[in-house]
Amino acid sequence: MESAASKTNENAVSVQIDAAPERVFATLTDVATHTDWARGPEEIRNLSENPARMGTTFQQVGKLMGRTLVAECRVNRYEENRTFGFAGDKPFPFQVLFALEPGSGGTQVTMRGSIEPGGFFKIARPVLNSSLESQMKADLLTLKALLEVE
């Protein structure tokens, strides 16, 4: 697993998953099941359509620093079996992007995430950035385990 972080609050992690890009993409765009492999969302609400496609909207409900947050999300990147991303501006601006590259016997998945915390969360920016990278690593490893068992 590789990772990189920059001063712009963007993190990137990659993992090789022994599954075809089509299978990985189908799992990523099945937003209702993100709670099965991603630690951040505890619940997905108001999903406008599933599987997700360009323009799909949904809410992710989770906790951050002891507070329950509802993140308003919209799919803003979608290239079948290649890229899937969503962004929001509440509770603060964020972006999540998955890039898939076919490889020897599987798929290289790179997850990029960026946040721009404000208000109460602005003072915790360094902690949030580090937490985001750890969460992304854990999420991709859980996704890998899920897809490689099936």
Phi and psi in radians as a Rosetta constraint file:
Dihedral C 1 N 2 CA 2 C 2 CIRCULARHARMONIC -1.882 0.35
Dihedral N 2 CA 2 C 2 N 3 CIRCULARHARMONIC 2.680 0.35
Dihedral C 2 N 3 CA 3 C 3 CIRCULARHARMONIC -2.595 0.35
Dihedral N 3 CA 3 C 3 N 4 CIRCULARHARMONIC 2.769 0.35
Dihedral C 3 N 4 CA 4 C 4 CIRCULARHARMONIC -2.701 0.35
Dihedral N 4 CA 4 C 4 N 5 CIRCULARHARMONIC 2.473 0.35
Dihedral C 4 N 5 CA 5 C 5 CIRCULARHARMONIC -2.326 0.35
Dihedral N 5 CA 5 C 5 N 6 CIRCULARHARMONIC 2.620 0.35
Dihedral C 5 N 6 CA 6 C 6 CIRCULARHARMONIC -2.270 0.35
Dihedral N 6 CA 6 C 6 N 7 CIRCULARHARMONIC 3.056 0.35
Dihedral C 6 N 7 CA 7 C 7 CIRCULARHARMONIC -1.262 0.35
Dihedral N 7 CA 7 C 7 N 8 CIRCULARHARMONIC -0.151 0.35
Dihedral C 7 N 8 CA 8 C 8 CIRCULARHARMONIC -1.574 0.35
Dihedral N 8 CA 8 C 8 N 9 CIRCULARHARMONIC 0.307 0.35
Dihedral C 8 N 9 CA 9 C 9 CIRCULARHARMONIC 1.079 0.35
Dihedral N 9 CA 9 C 9 N 10 CIRCULARHARMONIC 0.527 0.35
Dihedral C 9 N 10 CA 10 C 10 CIRCULARHARMONIC -1.895 0.35
Dihedral N 10 CA 10 C 10 N 11 CIRCULARHARMONIC 2.370 0.35
Dihedral C 10 N 11 CA 11 C 11 CIRCULARHARMONIC -2.158 0.35
Dihedral N 11 CA 11 C 11 N 12 CIRCULARHARMONIC 2.665 0.35
Dihedral C 11 N 12 CA 12 C 12 CIRCULARHARMONIC -2.494 0.35
Dihedral N 12 CA 12 C 12 N 13 CIRCULARHARMONIC 2.371 0.35
Dihedral C 12 N 13 CA 13 C 13 CIRCULARHARMONIC -2.372 0.35
Dihedral N 13 CA 13 C 13 N 14 CIRCULARHARMONIC 2.622 0.35
Dihedral C 13 N 14 CA 14 C 14 CIRCULARHARMONIC -2.320 0.35
Dihedral N 14 CA 14 C 14 N 15 CIRCULARHARMONIC 2.629 0.35
Dihedral C 14 N 15 CA 15 C 15 CIRCULARHARMONIC -2.629 0.35
Dihedral N 15 CA 15 C 15 N 16 CIRCULARHARMONIC 2.565 0.35
Dihedral C 15 N 16 CA 16 C 16 CIRCULARHARMONIC -1.597 0.35
Dihedral N 16 CA 16 C 16 N 17 CIRCULARHARMONIC 2.189 0.35
Dihedral C 16 N 17 CA 17 C 17 CIRCULARHARMONIC -1.987 0.35
Dihedral N 17 CA 17 C 17 N 18 CIRCULARHARMONIC 2.249 0.35
Dihedral C 17 N 18 CA 18 C 18 CIRCULARHARMONIC -1.407 0.35
Dihedral N 18 CA 18 C 18 N 19 CIRCULARHARMONIC 1.188 0.35
Dihedral C 18 N 19 CA 19 C 19 CIRCULARHARMONIC -2.705 0.35
Dihedral N 19 CA 19 C 19 N 20 CIRCULARHARMONIC 2.657 0.35
Dihedral C 19 N 20 CA 20 C 20 CIRCULARHARMONIC -1.146 0.35
Dihedral N 20 CA 20 C 20 N 21 CIRCULARHARMONIC 2.602 0.35
Dihedral C 20 N 21 CA 21 C 21 CIRCULARHARMONIC -0.933 0.35
Dihedral N 21 CA 21 C 21 N 22 CIRCULARHARMONIC -0.645 0.35
Dihedral C 21 N 22 CA 22 C 22 CIRCULARHARMONIC -1.062 0.35
Dihedral N 22 CA 22 C 22 N 23 CIRCULARHARMONIC -0.692 0.35
Dihedral C 22 N 23 CA 23 C 23 CIRCULARHARMONIC -1.242 0.35
Dihedral N 23 CA 23 C 23 N 24 CIRCULARHARMONIC -0.735 0.35
Dihedral C 23 N 24 CA 24 C 24 CIRCULARHARMONIC -1.112 0.35
Dihedral N 24 CA 24 C 24 N 25 CIRCULARHARMONIC -0.807 0.35
Dihedral C 24 N 25 CA 25 C 25 CIRCULARHARMONIC -1.066 0.35
Dihedral N 25 CA 25 C 25 N 26 CIRCULARHARMONIC -0.743 0.35
Dihedral C 25 N 26 CA 26 C 26 CIRCULARHARMONIC -1.051 0.35
Dihedral N 26 CA 26 C 26 N 27 CIRCULARHARMONIC -0.663 0.35
Dihedral C 26 N 27 CA 27 C 27 CIRCULARHARMONIC -1.223 0.35
Dihedral N 27 CA 27 C 27 N 28 CIRCULARHARMONIC -0.744 0.35
Dihedral C 27 N 28 CA 28 C 28 CIRCULARHARMONIC -1.110 0.35
Dihedral N 28 CA 28 C 28 N 29 CIRCULARHARMONIC -0.687 0.35
Dihedral C 28 N 29 CA 29 C 29 CIRCULARHARMONIC -1.449 0.35
Dihedral N 29 CA 29 C 29 N 30 CIRCULARHARMONIC -0.107 0.35
Dihedral C 29 N 30 CA 30 C 30 CIRCULARHARMONIC -1.493 0.35
Dihedral N 30 CA 30 C 30 N 31 CIRCULARHARMONIC 1.257 0.35
Dihedral C 30 N 31 CA 31 C 31 CIRCULARHARMONIC -1.006 0.35
Dihedral N 31 CA 31 C 31 N 32 CIRCULARHARMONIC -0.574 0.35
Dihedral C 31 N 32 CA 32 C 32 CIRCULARHARMONIC -1.042 0.35
Dihedral N 32 CA 32 C 32 N 33 CIRCULARHARMONIC -0.420 0.35
Dihedral C 32 N 33 CA 33 C 33 CIRCULARHARMONIC -1.742 0.35
Dihedral N 33 CA 33 C 33 N 34 CIRCULARHARMONIC 0.135 0.35
Dihedral C 33 N 34 CA 34 C 34 CIRCULARHARMONIC -0.999 0.35
Dihedral N 34 CA 34 C 34 N 35 CIRCULARHARMONIC -0.519 0.35
Dihedral C 34 N 35 CA 35 C 35 CIRCULARHARMONIC -1.154 0.35
Dihedral N 35 CA 35 C 35 N 36 CIRCULARHARMONIC -0.274 0.35
Dihedral C 35 N 36 CA 36 C 36 CIRCULARHARMONIC -1.306 0.35
Dihedral N 36 CA 36 C 36 N 37 CIRCULARHARMONIC -0.433 0.35
Dihedral C 36 N 37 CA 37 C 37 CIRCULARHARMONIC -2.314 0.35
Dihedral N 37 CA 37 C 37 N 38 CIRCULARHARMONIC -0.246 0.35
Dihedral C 37 N 38 CA 38 C 38 CIRCULARHARMONIC -1.822 0.35
Dihedral N 38 CA 38 C 38 N 39 CIRCULARHARMONIC 2.325 0.35
Dihedral C 38 N 39 CA 39 C 39 CIRCULARHARMONIC -1.311 0.35
Dihedral N 39 CA 39 C 39 N 40 CIRCULARHARMONIC -0.505 0.35
Dihedral C 39 N 40 CA 40 C 40 CIRCULARHARMONIC -1.092 0.35
Dihedral N 40 CA 40 C 40 N 41 CIRCULARHARMONIC -1.026 0.35
Dihedral C 40 N 41 CA 41 C 41 CIRCULARHARMONIC -1.388 0.35
Dihedral N 41 CA 41 C 41 N 42 CIRCULARHARMONIC 2.255 0.35
Dihedral C 41 N 42 CA 42 C 42 CIRCULARHARMONIC -1.602 0.35
Dihedral N 42 CA 42 C 42 N 43 CIRCULARHARMONIC -0.364 0.35
Dihedral C 42 N 43 CA 43 C 43 CIRCULARHARMONIC -2.712 0.35
Dihedral N 43 CA 43 C 43 N 44 CIRCULARHARMONIC 2.532 0.35
Dihedral C 43 N 44 CA 44 C 44 CIRCULARHARMONIC -1.958 0.35
Dihedral N 44 CA 44 C 44 N 45 CIRCULARHARMONIC 2.247 0.35
Dihedral C 44 N 45 CA 45 C 45 CIRCULARHARMONIC -2.177 0.35
Dihedral N 45 CA 45 C 45 N 46 CIRCULARHARMONIC 2.774 0.35
Dihedral C 45 N 46 CA 46 C 46 CIRCULARHARMONIC 0.851 0.35
Dihedral N 46 CA 46 C 46 N 47 CIRCULARHARMONIC 0.780 0.35
Dihedral C 46 N 47 CA 47 C 47 CIRCULARHARMONIC -1.267 0.35
Dihedral N 47 CA 47 C 47 N 48 CIRCULARHARMONIC 2.047 0.35
Dihedral C 47 N 48 CA 48 C 48 CIRCULARHARMONIC -1.230 0.35
Dihedral N 48 CA 48 C 48 N 49 CIRCULARHARMONIC -0.504 0.35
Dihedral C 48 N 49 CA 49 C 49 CIRCULARHARMONIC -2.887 0.35
Dihedral N 49 CA 49 C 49 N 50 CIRCULARHARMONIC 2.622 0.35
Dihedral C 49 N 50 CA 50 C 50 CIRCULARHARMONIC -2.551 0.35
Dihedral N 50 CA 50 C 50 N 51 CIRCULARHARMONIC 2.251 0.35
Dihedral C 50 N 51 CA 51 C 51 CIRCULARHARMONIC -1.160 0.35
Dihedral N 51 CA 51 C 51 N 52 CIRCULARHARMONIC 2.681 0.35
Dihedral C 51 N 52 CA 52 C 52 CIRCULARHARMONIC -1.222 0.35
Dihedral N 52 CA 52 C 52 N 53 CIRCULARHARMONIC 2.676 0.35
Dihedral C 52 N 53 CA 53 C 53 CIRCULARHARMONIC -2.541 0.35
Dihedral N 53 CA 53 C 53 N 54 CIRCULARHARMONIC -3.080 0.35
Dihedral C 53 N 54 CA 54 C 54 CIRCULARHARMONIC -0.960 0.35
Dihedral N 54 CA 54 C 54 N 55 CIRCULARHARMONIC 2.225 0.35
Dihedral C 54 N 55 CA 55 C 55 CIRCULARHARMONIC 1.609 0.35
Dihedral N 55 CA 55 C 55 N 56 CIRCULARHARMONIC -0.195 0.35
Dihedral C 55 N 56 CA 56 C 56 CIRCULARHARMONIC -0.994 0.35
Dihedral N 56 CA 56 C 56 N 57 CIRCULARHARMONIC 2.423 0.35
Dihedral C 56 N 57 CA 57 C 57 CIRCULARHARMONIC -2.056 0.35
Dihedral N 57 CA 57 C 57 N 58 CIRCULARHARMONIC 2.630 0.35
Dihedral C 57 N 58 CA 58 C 58 CIRCULARHARMONIC -2.872 0.35
Dihedral N 58 CA 58 C 58 N 59 CIRCULARHARMONIC 2.929 0.35
Dihedral C 58 N 59 CA 59 C 59 CIRCULARHARMONIC -2.056 0.35
Dihedral N 59 CA 59 C 59 N 60 CIRCULARHARMONIC 2.397 0.35
Dihedral C 59 N 60 CA 60 C 60 CIRCULARHARMONIC -1.873 0.35
Dihedral N 60 CA 60 C 60 N 61 CIRCULARHARMONIC 2.205 0.35
Dihedral C 60 N 61 CA 61 C 61 CIRCULARHARMONIC -1.877 0.35
Dihedral N 61 CA 61 C 61 N 62 CIRCULARHARMONIC 2.236 0.35
Dihedral C 61 N 62 CA 62 C 62 CIRCULARHARMONIC -2.770 0.35
Dihedral N 62 CA 62 C 62 N 63 CIRCULARHARMONIC -3.080 0.35
Dihedral C 62 N 63 CA 63 C 63 CIRCULARHARMONIC -2.033 0.35
Dihedral N 63 CA 63 C 63 N 64 CIRCULARHARMONIC 2.498 0.35
Dihedral C 63 N 64 CA 64 C 64 CIRCULARHARMONIC -2.490 0.35
Dihedral N 64 CA 64 C 64 N 65 CIRCULARHARMONIC 2.110 0.35
Dihedral C 64 N 65 CA 65 C 65 CIRCULARHARMONIC 0.909 0.35
Dihedral N 65 CA 65 C 65 N 66 CIRCULARHARMONIC 0.743 0.35
Dihedral C 65 N 66 CA 66 C 66 CIRCULARHARMONIC 1.414 0.35
Dihedral N 66 CA 66 C 66 N 67 CIRCULARHARMONIC -0.021 0.35
Dihedral C 66 N 67 CA 67 C 67 CIRCULARHARMONIC -1.888 0.35
Dihedral N 67 CA 67 C 67 N 68 CIRCULARHARMONIC 2.429 0.35
Dihedral C 67 N 68 CA 68 C 68 CIRCULARHARMONIC -1.409 0.35
Dihedral N 68 CA 68 C 68 N 69 CIRCULARHARMONIC 2.226 0.35
Dihedral C 68 N 69 CA 69 C 69 CIRCULARHARMONIC -2.147 0.35
Dihedral N 69 CA 69 C 69 N 70 CIRCULARHARMONIC 2.526 0.35
Dihedral C 69 N 70 CA 70 C 70 CIRCULARHARMONIC -1.994 0.35
Dihedral N 70 CA 70 C 70 N 71 CIRCULARHARMONIC 1.970 0.35
Dihedral C 70 N 71 CA 71 C 71 CIRCULARHARMONIC -1.658 0.35
Dihedral N 71 CA 71 C 71 N 72 CIRCULARHARMONIC 2.161 0.35
Dihedral C 71 N 72 CA 72 C 72 CIRCULARHARMONIC -1.494 0.35
Dihedral N 72 CA 72 C 72 N 73 CIRCULARHARMONIC 2.071 0.35
Dihedral C 72 N 73 CA 73 C 73 CIRCULARHARMONIC -2.079 0.35
Dihedral N 73 CA 73 C 73 N 74 CIRCULARHARMONIC 2.590 0.35
Dihedral C 73 N 74 CA 74 C 74 CIRCULARHARMONIC -2.461 0.35
Dihedral N 74 CA 74 C 74 N 75 CIRCULARHARMONIC 2.286 0.35
Dihedral C 74 N 75 CA 75 C 75 CIRCULARHARMONIC -1.203 0.35
Dihedral N 75 CA 75 C 75 N 76 CIRCULARHARMONIC 2.127 0.35
Dihedral C 75 N 76 CA 76 C 76 CIRCULARHARMONIC -2.156 0.35
Dihedral N 76 CA 76 C 76 N 77 CIRCULARHARMONIC -0.032 0.35
Dihedral C 76 N 77 CA 77 C 77 CIRCULARHARMONIC -2.418 0.35
Dihedral N 77 CA 77 C 77 N 78 CIRCULARHARMONIC 2.227 0.35
Dihedral C 77 N 78 CA 78 C 78 CIRCULARHARMONIC -2.762 0.35
Dihedral N 78 CA 78 C 78 N 79 CIRCULARHARMONIC 1.910 0.35
Dihedral C 78 N 79 CA 79 C 79 CIRCULARHARMONIC -2.347 0.35
Dihedral N 79 CA 79 C 79 N 80 CIRCULARHARMONIC 1.919 0.35
Dihedral C 79 N 80 CA 80 C 80 CIRCULARHARMONIC -0.815 0.35
Dihedral N 80 CA 80 C 80 N 81 CIRCULARHARMONIC 2.228 0.35
Dihedral C 80 N 81 CA 81 C 81 CIRCULARHARMONIC 1.115 0.35
Dihedral N 81 CA 81 C 81 N 82 CIRCULARHARMONIC 0.215 0.35
Dihedral C 81 N 82 CA 82 C 82 CIRCULARHARMONIC -2.219 0.35
Dihedral N 82 CA 82 C 82 N 83 CIRCULARHARMONIC -0.941 0.35
Dihedral C 82 N 83 CA 83 C 83 CIRCULARHARMONIC -2.443 0.35
Dihedral N 83 CA 83 C 83 N 84 CIRCULARHARMONIC 2.521 0.35
Dihedral C 83 N 84 CA 84 C 84 CIRCULARHARMONIC -2.548 0.35
Dihedral N 84 CA 84 C 84 N 85 CIRCULARHARMONIC 2.181 0.35
Dihedral C 84 N 85 CA 85 C 85 CIRCULARHARMONIC -2.566 0.35
Dihedral N 85 CA 85 C 85 N 86 CIRCULARHARMONIC 2.730 0.35
Dihedral C 85 N 86 CA 86 C 86 CIRCULARHARMONIC -2.535 0.35
Dihedral N 86 CA 86 C 86 N 87 CIRCULARHARMONIC 2.739 0.35
Dihedral C 86 N 87 CA 87 C 87 CIRCULARHARMONIC -2.501 0.35
Dihedral N 87 CA 87 C 87 N 88 CIRCULARHARMONIC 2.933 0.35
Dihedral C 87 N 88 CA 88 C 88 CIRCULARHARMONIC -2.778 0.35
Dihedral N 88 CA 88 C 88 N 89 CIRCULARHARMONIC 2.954 0.35
Dihedral C 88 N 89 CA 89 C 89 CIRCULARHARMONIC -2.173 0.35
Dihedral N 89 CA 89 C 89 N 90 CIRCULARHARMONIC 0.019 0.35
Dihedral C 89 N 90 CA 90 C 90 CIRCULARHARMONIC -2.239 0.35
Dihedral N 90 CA 90 C 90 N 91 CIRCULARHARMONIC 2.331 0.35
Dihedral C 90 N 91 CA 91 C 91 CIRCULARHARMONIC -1.366 0.35
Dihedral N 91 CA 91 C 91 N 92 CIRCULARHARMONIC -0.242 0.35
Dihedral C 91 N 92 CA 92 C 92 CIRCULARHARMONIC -2.724 0.35
Dihedral N 92 CA 92 C 92 N 93 CIRCULARHARMONIC 2.775 0.35
Dihedral C 92 N 93 CA 93 C 93 CIRCULARHARMONIC -1.036 0.35
Dihedral N 93 CA 93 C 93 N 94 CIRCULARHARMONIC 2.335 0.35
Dihedral C 93 N 94 CA 94 C 94 CIRCULARHARMONIC -2.635 0.35
Dihedral N 94 CA 94 C 94 N 95 CIRCULARHARMONIC 2.807 0.35
Dihedral C 94 N 95 CA 95 C 95 CIRCULARHARMONIC -2.531 0.35
Dihedral N 95 CA 95 C 95 N 96 CIRCULARHARMONIC 2.399 0.35
Dihedral C 95 N 96 CA 96 C 96 CIRCULARHARMONIC -2.239 0.35
Dihedral N 96 CA 96 C 96 N 97 CIRCULARHARMONIC 2.293 0.35
Dihedral C 96 N 97 CA 97 C 97 CIRCULARHARMONIC -2.410 0.35
Dihedral N 97 CA 97 C 97 N 98 CIRCULARHARMONIC 2.296 0.35
Dihedral C 97 N 98 CA 98 C 98 CIRCULARHARMONIC -1.947 0.35
Dihedral N 98 CA 98 C 98 N 99 CIRCULARHARMONIC 2.231 0.35
Dihedral C 98 N 99 CA 99 C 99 CIRCULARHARMONIC -2.042 0.35
Dihedral N 99 CA 99 C 99 N 100 CIRCULARHARMONIC 2.284 0.35
Dihedral C 99 N 100 CA 100 C 100 CIRCULARHARMONIC -1.994 0.35
Dihedral N 100 CA 100 C 100 N 101 CIRCULARHARMONIC 2.329 0.35
Dihedral C 100 N 101 CA 101 C 101 CIRCULARHARMONIC -2.256 0.35
Dihedral N 101 CA 101 C 101 N 102 CIRCULARHARMONIC 2.130 0.35
Dihedral C 101 N 102 CA 102 C 102 CIRCULARHARMONIC -1.111 0.35
Dihedral N 102 CA 102 C 102 N 103 CIRCULARHARMONIC 2.490 0.35
Dihedral C 102 N 103 CA 103 C 103 CIRCULARHARMONIC -2.474 0.35
Dihedral N 103 CA 103 C 103 N 104 CIRCULARHARMONIC -2.980 0.35
Dihedral C 103 N 104 CA 104 C 104 CIRCULARHARMONIC -1.106 0.35
Dihedral N 104 CA 104 C 104 N 105 CIRCULARHARMONIC 1.769 0.35
Dihedral C 104 N 105 CA 105 C 105 CIRCULARHARMONIC 1.318 0.35
Dihedral N 105 CA 105 C 105 N 106 CIRCULARHARMONIC 0.193 0.35
Dihedral C 105 N 106 CA 106 C 106 CIRCULARHARMONIC -3.021 0.35
Dihedral N 106 CA 106 C 106 N 107 CIRCULARHARMONIC -2.616 0.35
Dihedral C 106 N 107 CA 107 C 107 CIRCULARHARMONIC -2.395 0.35
Dihedral N 107 CA 107 C 107 N 108 CIRCULARHARMONIC 2.251 0.35
Dihedral C 107 N 108 CA 108 C 108 CIRCULARHARMONIC -1.476 0.35
Dihedral N 108 CA 108 C 108 N 109 CIRCULARHARMONIC 2.094 0.35
Dihedral C 108 N 109 CA 109 C 109 CIRCULARHARMONIC -1.946 0.35
Dihedral N 109 CA 109 C 109 N 110 CIRCULARHARMONIC 2.145 0.35
Dihedral C 109 N 110 CA 110 C 110 CIRCULARHARMONIC -1.966 0.35
Dihedral N 110 CA 110 C 110 N 111 CIRCULARHARMONIC 2.206 0.35
Dihedral C 110 N 111 CA 111 C 111 CIRCULARHARMONIC -1.922 0.35
Dihedral N 111 CA 111 C 111 N 112 CIRCULARHARMONIC 2.195 0.35
Dihedral C 111 N 112 CA 112 C 112 CIRCULARHARMONIC -2.006 0.35
Dihedral N 112 CA 112 C 112 N 113 CIRCULARHARMONIC 2.415 0.35
Dihedral C 112 N 113 CA 113 C 113 CIRCULARHARMONIC -2.451 0.35
Dihedral N 113 CA 113 C 113 N 114 CIRCULARHARMONIC 2.459 0.35
Dihedral C 113 N 114 CA 114 C 114 CIRCULARHARMONIC -2.433 0.35
Dihedral N 114 CA 114 C 114 N 115 CIRCULARHARMONIC 2.568 0.35
Dihedral C 114 N 115 CA 115 C 115 CIRCULARHARMONIC -2.390 0.35
Dihedral N 115 CA 115 C 115 N 116 CIRCULARHARMONIC 2.633 0.35
Dihedral C 115 N 116 CA 116 C 116 CIRCULARHARMONIC -2.290 0.35
Dihedral N 116 CA 116 C 116 N 117 CIRCULARHARMONIC 1.314 0.35
Dihedral C 116 N 117 CA 117 C 117 CIRCULARHARMONIC -1.127 0.35
Dihedral N 117 CA 117 C 117 N 118 CIRCULARHARMONIC 2.519 0.35
Dihedral C 117 N 118 CA 118 C 118 CIRCULARHARMONIC -2.295 0.35
Dihedral N 118 CA 118 C 118 N 119 CIRCULARHARMONIC -3.127 0.35
Dihedral C 118 N 119 CA 119 C 119 CIRCULARHARMONIC 0.953 0.35
Dihedral N 119 CA 119 C 119 N 120 CIRCULARHARMONIC -2.327 0.35
Dihedral C 119 N 120 CA 120 C 120 CIRCULARHARMONIC -0.939 0.35
Dihedral N 120 CA 120 C 120 N 121 CIRCULARHARMONIC -0.640 0.35
Dihedral C 120 N 121 CA 121 C 121 CIRCULARHARMONIC -1.427 0.35
Dihedral N 121 CA 121 C 121 N 122 CIRCULARHARMONIC -0.243 0.35
Dihedral C 121 N 122 CA 122 C 122 CIRCULARHARMONIC -1.070 0.35
Dihedral N 122 CA 122 C 122 N 123 CIRCULARHARMONIC -0.675 0.35
Dihedral C 122 N 123 CA 123 C 123 CIRCULARHARMONIC -1.173 0.35
Dihedral N 123 CA 123 C 123 N 124 CIRCULARHARMONIC -0.351 0.35
Dihedral C 123 N 124 CA 124 C 124 CIRCULARHARMONIC -1.726 0.35
Dihedral N 124 CA 124 C 124 N 125 CIRCULARHARMONIC 0.281 0.35
Dihedral C 124 N 125 CA 125 C 125 CIRCULARHARMONIC -0.878 0.35
Dihedral N 125 CA 125 C 125 N 126 CIRCULARHARMONIC -0.861 0.35
Dihedral C 125 N 126 CA 126 C 126 CIRCULARHARMONIC -1.080 0.35
Dihedral N 126 CA 126 C 126 N 127 CIRCULARHARMONIC -0.676 0.35
Dihedral C 126 N 127 CA 127 C 127 CIRCULARHARMONIC -1.194 0.35
Dihedral N 127 CA 127 C 127 N 128 CIRCULARHARMONIC -0.737 0.35
Dihedral C 127 N 128 CA 128 C 128 CIRCULARHARMONIC -1.103 0.35
Dihedral N 128 CA 128 C 128 N 129 CIRCULARHARMONIC -0.714 0.35
Dihedral C 128 N 129 CA 129 C 129 CIRCULARHARMONIC -1.089 0.35
Dihedral N 129 CA 129 C 129 N 130 CIRCULARHARMONIC -0.804 0.35
Dihedral C 129 N 130 CA 130 C 130 CIRCULARHARMONIC -1.136 0.35
Dihedral N 130 CA 130 C 130 N 131 CIRCULARHARMONIC -0.715 0.35
Dihedral C 130 N 131 CA 131 C 131 CIRCULARHARMONIC -1.120 0.35
Dihedral N 131 CA 131 C 131 N 132 CIRCULARHARMONIC -0.690 0.35
Dihedral C 131 N 132 CA 132 C 132 CIRCULARHARMONIC -1.054 0.35
Dihedral N 132 CA 132 C 132 N 133 CIRCULARHARMONIC -0.810 0.35
Dihedral C 132 N 133 CA 133 C 133 CIRCULARHARMONIC -1.102 0.35
Dihedral N 133 CA 133 C 133 N 134 CIRCULARHARMONIC -0.763 0.35
Dihedral C 133 N 134 CA 134 C 134 CIRCULARHARMONIC -1.080 0.35
Dihedral N 134 CA 134 C 134 N 135 CIRCULARHARMONIC -0.745 0.35
Dihedral C 134 N 135 CA 135 C 135 CIRCULARHARMONIC -1.131 0.35
Dihedral N 135 CA 135 C 135 N 136 CIRCULARHARMONIC -0.739 0.35
Dihedral C 135 N 136 CA 136 C 136 CIRCULARHARMONIC -1.080 0.35
Dihedral N 136 CA 136 C 136 N 137 CIRCULARHARMONIC -0.758 0.35
Dihedral C 136 N 137 CA 137 C 137 CIRCULARHARMONIC -1.039 0.35
Dihedral N 137 CA 137 C 137 N 138 CIRCULARHARMONIC -0.850 0.35
Dihedral C 137 N 138 CA 138 C 138 CIRCULARHARMONIC -1.085 0.35
Dihedral N 138 CA 138 C 138 N 139 CIRCULARHARMONIC -0.731 0.35
Dihedral C 138 N 139 CA 139 C 139 CIRCULARHARMONIC -1.085 0.35
Dihedral N 139 CA 139 C 139 N 140 CIRCULARHARMONIC -0.800 0.35
Dihedral C 139 N 140 CA 140 C 140 CIRCULARHARMONIC -1.146 0.35
Dihedral N 140 CA 140 C 140 N 141 CIRCULARHARMONIC -0.644 0.35
Dihedral C 140 N 141 CA 141 C 141 CIRCULARHARMONIC -1.184 0.35
Dihedral N 141 CA 141 C 141 N 142 CIRCULARHARMONIC -0.632 0.35
Dihedral C 141 N 142 CA 142 C 142 CIRCULARHARMONIC -1.179 0.35
Dihedral N 142 CA 142 C 142 N 143 CIRCULARHARMONIC -0.737 0.35
Dihedral C 142 N 143 CA 143 C 143 CIRCULARHARMONIC -1.056 0.35
Dihedral N 143 CA 143 C 143 N 144 CIRCULARHARMONIC -0.779 0.35
Dihedral C 143 N 144 CA 144 C 144 CIRCULARHARMONIC -1.017 0.35
Dihedral N 144 CA 144 C 144 N 145 CIRCULARHARMONIC -0.848 0.35
Dihedral C 144 N 145 CA 145 C 145 CIRCULARHARMONIC -1.083 0.35
Dihedral N 145 CA 145 C 145 N 146 CIRCULARHARMONIC -0.721 0.35
Dihedral C 145 N 146 CA 146 C 146 CIRCULARHARMONIC -1.076 0.35
Dihedral N 146 CA 146 C 146 N 147 CIRCULARHARMONIC -0.825 0.35
Dihedral C 146 N 147 CA 147 C 147 CIRCULARHARMONIC -1.330 0.35
Dihedral N 147 CA 147 C 147 N 148 CIRCULARHARMONIC -0.479 0.35
Dihedral C 147 N 148 CA 148 C 148 CIRCULARHARMONIC -1.479 0.35
Dihedral N 148 CA 148 C 148 N 149 CIRCULARHARMONIC -0.226 0.35
Dihedral C 148 N 149 CA 149 C 149 CIRCULARHARMONIC -1.505 0.35
Dihedral N 149 CA 149 C 149 N 150 CIRCULARHARMONIC -0.623 0.35
